Amino acid sequence: MATKLPATQARLFKNIFVCRHCKAKLRTDPRKVLEKKVRCRKCLKKAFRPIKKK
């Protein structure tokens, strides 16, 4: 069974965003995502969403 350790949760979900177009994962600061300063590595778009917790 999976345990919910704070270190594990931080590693898997903190500061990770997913591109809305190509579904690539990117780890960056949330403030930069809100200000549209970050681009996707694959498709060069600026639309991101937070990663979903299972």
C-alpha positions in Angstrom: 0.0 0.0 0.0 1.1 3.5 -0.7 1.9 5.7 2.2 1.5 9.5 2.1 4.8 10.7 3.4 5.3 14.5 3.1 8.6 14.1 1.3 7.1 11.8 -1.3 4.1 14.1 -1.9 6.4 17.0 -2.3 8.5 15.2 -4.8 5.6 14.0 -6.9 3.3 17.0 -6.9 5.1 20.2 -5.8 5.9 22.7 -8.6 5.0 20.2 -11.4 2.8 21.4 -14.2 1.5 19.7 -17.4 1.2 21.3 -20.8 -2.4 21.5 -21.9 -1.5 20.8 -25.5 1.1 18.0 -25.6 0.9 16.7 -22.0 4.6 17.2 -21.3 5.5 17.6 -17.6 7.6 20.5 -16.4 8.9 21.4 -12.9 8.9 25.2 -12.4 7.8 27.9 -10.0 4.0 28.5 -9.9 4.4 32.3 -10.1 6.2 31.9 -13.4 3.4 29.8 -14.8 0.8 32.4 -13.8 2.8 35.2 -15.3 3.2 33.2 -18.6 7.0 33.3 -18.5 7.4 29.6 -19.0 7.2 27.8 -22.3 6.7 24.1 -23.0 9.9 22.3 -24.2 8.0 20.3 -26.8 5.4 22.6 -28.4 6.5 26.0 -27.1 3.0 26.9 -25.8 2.4 28.7 -22.5 -0.7 26.9 -21.3 -0.1 24.7 -18.2 -2.2 23.1 -15.5 -1.2 21.6 -12.2 -0.6 17.8 -12.2 -3.6 15.8 -10.9 -3.3 13.9 -7.7 -4.4 10.3 -7.9 
